[in-house]
C-alpha cells in the first residue's frame, strides 16, 4: 500500500484506521472520505479529507485518479440494527457502494479491502467454532449484503483480476468513536456507563454469547491482510477472525473487578436479540492464522483494563 483512500472514514473503524495509517504510511498518502463533514474533527483536520457519497461512482473515480490511489478501503456501510429499519437504504449504500469501489478498482488497478461480518452467518450455521467455509443463510438485510459482498469480491478477483481482500469482523469495541447502530454496540456503551453512572441497562439477554474484538486488533488485521502475500491467500475476501467470545454477564464481571459498585439490569430489545441469536457464539479463525499469521493481542481482561484507562482520560474523570 502506497496511496490509500478510505470510505466511511469518520465511522467507528474509520476513525482509528485513518489515524493509524497516517502514522505508518504518511499523512499525505492517506485520503479520508466521508459522506458529510463535521462528524470527526481529528479525521478531517489531521490530513487529506474529501467529501464522498460512495454511491456516486464518478466522484469516487475522480478522487482515485486525483490522488493516484492504489488501495481502496471501503468502510462506508449501514449496520445491522439500523439496516432493519431501512433495508432499502442499506442495500443502496452497502452493495452499490461496494460495486462502485470494485468497478473503480477494475478500471485503475487498485486493491480493494472491504469488511464482512459475523452477520454473514445465520441461525442454521454451526454456532460454536463456526468453520471458515460453512452454510451462510442470514436473516438480516445486513447479513444478506455481507454474503453478497463476499461473493461479489470473489467474482471480481476471478473474473477481472481485481486484488480483493477482506475479513469477517466480530463485534468491535473502541474508546475512540462510538459505534453506529450495530447489535454488538452494548459492549461499547457498557464501559461508558460503568464509568459515568456505575450502572448499565443491557438490551441483550445475559447469556448471549458473541465473538468480539478490541479495535487495535481489528486495525492490525486490516493492515496485515492488505500487506500479506496475495499468492498465499486462499480465501481472500472473507476470513473468519476473532479475539474473544463473551456474554453480557462476563463483561459485567470483568468491569466489576475495576468498579466493584457497578450494576447491570436488562431491557431486552427483541430486534437486536433476534439478530444476536442468529449469529455464531464463536468463530474458528484457523485459516487466517495459517494463511497470513493472524494473532490478536487482546482478551477480555486486557481489553477491559485498557478501555477503562483510556475512557477515564477521554471523559476527564
C-alpha positions in Angstrom: 0.0 0.0 0.0 1.4 3.4 -1.0 -1.7 5.7 -1.6 -4.8 4.8 0.3 -8.4 6.0 0.1 -10.8 5.2 3.0 -14.6 5.5 2.6 -16.6 6.0 5.7 -13.5 7.3 7.4 -15.5 9.1 10.2 -17.1 5.9 11.5 -16.1 3.6 14.4 -13.5 1.7 12.4 -12.5 4.5 10.1 -11.6 6.9 12.8 -8.8 4.7 14.3 -7.8 3.2 10.9 -7.2 6.7 9.4 -5.1 7.7 12.4 -3.0 4.5 12.3 -2.5 4.5 8.5 -1.4 8.2 8.6 1.2 7.3 11.2 2.5 4.3 9.2 2.3 5.5 5.6 2.4 9.3 5.9 -0.3 11.9 6.2 0.0 12.8 2.6 -0.6 9.2 1.5 -4.0 8.6 3.2 -7.1 10.2 1.8 -10.0 10.1 4.3 -13.5 10.4 2.8 -17.0 10.6 4.4 -20.5 11.4 3.1 -20.6 14.6 5.2 -18.2 16.8 7.2 -18.4 17.8 10.8 -18.6 14.2 12.1 -14.9 13.8 13.2 -12.6 16.7 13.8 -9.5 14.6 14.0 -10.1 12.7 10.8 -11.0 15.9 8.9 -8.2 18.2 10.1 -5.2 16.0 10.6 -4.8 15.1 6.9 -6.4 15.0 3.5 -10.2 14.9 3.7 -12.7 14.8 0.9 -16.5 14.6 0.8 -17.7 11.4 -0.9 -21.0 9.6 -1.2 -19.8 6.1 -2.1 -22.9 5.6 -4.3 -21.5 8.3 -6.6 -19.2 6.4 -8.9 -18.0 9.5 -10.8 -16.9 11.2 -7.7 -15.2 8.1 -6.4 -13.3 7.6 -9.6 -12.4 11.3 -9.7 -10.7 11.1 -6.2 -8.9 7.8 -7.0 -7.4 9.3 -10.1 -6.7 12.7 -8.5 -4.6 11.1 -5.6 -3.3 8.2 -7.6 -4.8 5.7 -5.2 -3.6 2.1 -5.2 -5.6 0.8 -2.2 -9.3 1.4 -1.5 -10.6 0.6 2.0 -14.3 0.6 1.8 -15.8 1.1 5.2 -18.9 3.1 4.2 -21.9 1.0 5.3 -25.1 0.8 7.3 -25.0 -1.6 10.2 -27.3 -4.4 11.3 -29.8 -2.8 13.7 -30.1 0.4 11.6 -30.4 -1.7 8.5 -33.5 -3.5 9.7 -35.2 -0.1 10.0 -34.3 0.9 6.4 -33.3 -2.1 4.3 -33.6 -0.2 1.0 -31.0 2.4 2.1 -28.7 -0.3 3.5 -28.7 -2.2 0.2 -28.0 1.0 -1.8 -25.1 2.0 0.4 -23.6 -1.4 1.2 -24.0 -3.0 -2.2 -23.9 -0.2 -4.7 -21.1 1.4 -2.8 -19.0 -1.8 -2.9 -19.9 -2.3 -6.6 -18.6 1.2 -7.3 -15.3 0.5 -5.5 -14.8 -2.7 -7.4 -15.6 -1.1 -10.7 -13.2 1.8 -9.9 -10.5 -0.8 -9.0 -11.1 -2.7 -12.2 -10.5 0.5 -14.1 -7.5 1.7 -12.2 -5.8 -1.4 -10.9 -6.3 -0.6 -7.2 -6.6 -3.2 -4.4 -10.0 -3.3 -2.6 -10.4 -4.1 1.1 -14.0 -4.4 2.4 -15.0 -5.9 5.7 -17.5 -8.7 6.0 -19.1 -9.7 9.4 -20.3 -12.5 11.6 -23.7 -11.3 10.4 -22.9 -13.2 7.1 -23.9 -16.3 9.1 -27.4 -17.3 10.2 -29.4 -19.5 12.5 -28.6 -22.7 10.5 -24.9 -22.0 10.7 -23.0 -24.2 13.2 -22.9 -21.8 16.2 -19.8 -22.9 18.0 -16.3 -22.6 16.4 -18.1 -21.7 13.2 -16.0 -23.0 10.3 -14.4 -20.8 7.7 -16.5 -22.5 5.0 -20.0 -23.3 6.1 -23.6 -22.6 5.4 -24.5 -18.9 5.2 -28.2 -18.1 5.3 -28.5 -14.8 7.3 -31.9 -13.4 8.3 -31.0 -9.7 8.3 -30.6 -7.4 5.3 -27.1 -6.5 6.7 -26.1 -10.2 6.7 -27.5 -10.7 3.2 -25.5 -7.7 1.9 -22.3 -9.2 3.5 -22.7 -12.6 1.9 -23.4 -10.9 -1.4 -20.4 -8.7 -0.9 -18.1 -11.6 -0.2 -19.3 -13.3 -3.4 -19.0 -10.1 -5.5 -15.4 -9.6 -4.3 -14.6 -13.2 -5.2 -16.2 -12.7 -8.6 -14.1 -9.5 -9.3 -10.9 -11.3 -8.3 -11.6 -14.4 -10.5 -13.2 -12.6 -13.4 -11.2 -9.3 -13.7 -8.1 -10.0 -11.5 -9.0 -7.2 -9.0 -7.0 -7.8 -5.8 -9.8 -8.0 -3.3 -9.3 -8.8 0.4 -11.5 -8.9 3.5 -12.2 -10.3 6.9 -15.4 -11.2 8.8 -15.3 -8.9 11.8 -16.9 -9.9 15.1 -18.3 -7.2 17.3 -15.8 -4.3 17.6 -15.1 -2.4 20.8 -13.4 1.0 20.8 -12.9 4.1 23.0 -12.1 6.5 20.2 -15.5 6.6 18.4 -19.0 5.3 19.2 -20.5 2.5 17.2 -23.2 3.3 14.6 -26.2 1.1 15.3 -24.9 -2.5 15.4 -26.2 -5.4 17.5 -22.9 -5.6 19.5 -23.0 -1.9 20.5 -23.8 -2.7 24.1 -20.2 -3.9 24.6 -19.0 -0.4 24.0 -21.7 1.6 25.8 -21.3 -0.6 29.0 -17.9 0.9 29.6 -19.1 4.5 29.3 -22.0 3.9 31.6 -19.8 2.0 34.1 -17.5 5.0 34.5 -20.2 7.7 34.4 -23.1 6.2 36.2 -21.9 2.9 37.7 -25.0 1.3 36.1 -25.9 -0.1 32.7 -29.2 -1.3 31.2 -28.3 -4.1 28.6 -30.6 -4.7 25.6 -29.5 -8.3 25.2 -30.1 -11.3 27.3 -27.5 -12.1 30.0 -26.2 -15.3 28.4 -26.0 -14.0 24.8 -22.5 -15.1 23.6 -21.0 -13.4 20.6 -17.5 -13.0 19.3 -15.8 -9.7 20.0 -12.6 -7.8 19.2 -10.8 -4.8 20.6 -10.3 -2.1 17.9 -6.4 -2.2 17.9 -6.6 -5.8 16.9 -9.2 -5.0 14.2 -6.9 -2.3 12.8 -4.0 -4.6 12.8 -6.0 -7.2 10.9 -6.8 -4.8 8.1 -3.2 -3.8 7.7 -1.9 -7.4 7.9 -4.4 -8.8 5.3 -3.7 -5.9 2.9 0.1 -6.3 3.2 0.0 -10.1 3.1 1.5 -12.0 0.1 -1.5 -12.4 -2.2 -0.2 -15.7 -3.6 -0.7 -17.3 -0.2 -4.3 -16.2 0.3 -6.8 -19.0 -0.4 -10.0 -17.4 1.0 -9.0 -13.7 0.3 -12.4 -11.9 0.9 -14.0 -13.4 4.0 -11.5 -14.7 6.6 -13.0 -15.5 10.0 -11.1 -13.6 12.6 -11.8 -13.3 16.3 -10.2 -12.5 19.6 -12.7 -13.4 22.3 -16.2 -14.7 22.9 -18.2 -13.4 25.9 -21.8 -12.6 27.1 -23.0 -9.6 29.0 -22.5 -11.3 32.3 -18.9 -11.9 31.5 -18.1 -8.3 30.6 -20.1 -7.1 33.7 -17.9 -9.3 36.0 -14.7 -8.1 34.4 -15.7 -4.5 34.9 -16.7 -5.1 38.5 -13.0 -6.1 39.2 -12.2 -2.4 38.5 -15.5 -0.8 39.6 -17.0 -3.0 42.4 -20.1 -1.0 42.7 -21.1 -1.4 39.0 -24.6 -2.8 38.5 -26.4 -4.0 35.4 -30.0 -4.7 34.6 -31.8 -5.8 31.4 -34.4 -4.4 29.0 -34.1 -6.7 26.0 -34.6 -5.2 22.5 -36.4 -8.0 20.6 -35.0 -6.9 17.2 -31.4 -6.9 18.5 -31.9 -10.1 20.4 -33.2 -11.9 17.4 -30.3 -10.7 15.4 -27.8 -11.8 18.1 -29.4 -15.2 18.4 -28.9 -15.8 14.7 -25.2 -15.2 14.9 -22.4 -17.6 16.0 -21.3 -17.9 19.6 -17.6 -18.3 18.5 -15.6 -18.5 15.2 -12.9 -20.8 14.0 -10.2 -18.4 12.7 -7.5 -21.0 11.9 -7.5 -20.2 8.2 -6.5 -16.6 8.9 -3.9 -17.7 11.3 -2.5 -20.2 8.8 -2.6 -18.0 5.6 -1.4 -14.6 6.9 -0.4 -15.3 10.5 -3.4 -13.6 12.2 -2.8 -13.4 16.0 -4.8 -11.0 18.2 -3.2 -9.3 21.2 -6.1 -8.5 23.5 -8.5 -10.7 25.5 -11.4 -9.6 27.7 -9.2 -8.9 30.7 -6.6 -6.8 28.9 -9.2 -5.0 26.8 -11.2 -4.0 29.8 -8.2 -2.6 31.6 -7.2 -0.6 28.6 -10.7 0.6 27.8 -11.4 1.9 31.3 -8.0 3.7 31.4 -8.4 5.3 28.0 -12.1 6.3 28.7 -11.2 7.9 32.0 -8.8 10.3 30.1 -11.3 10.9 27.3 -14.2 11.6 29.7 -11.9 13.6 32.1 -12.9 11.5 35.1 
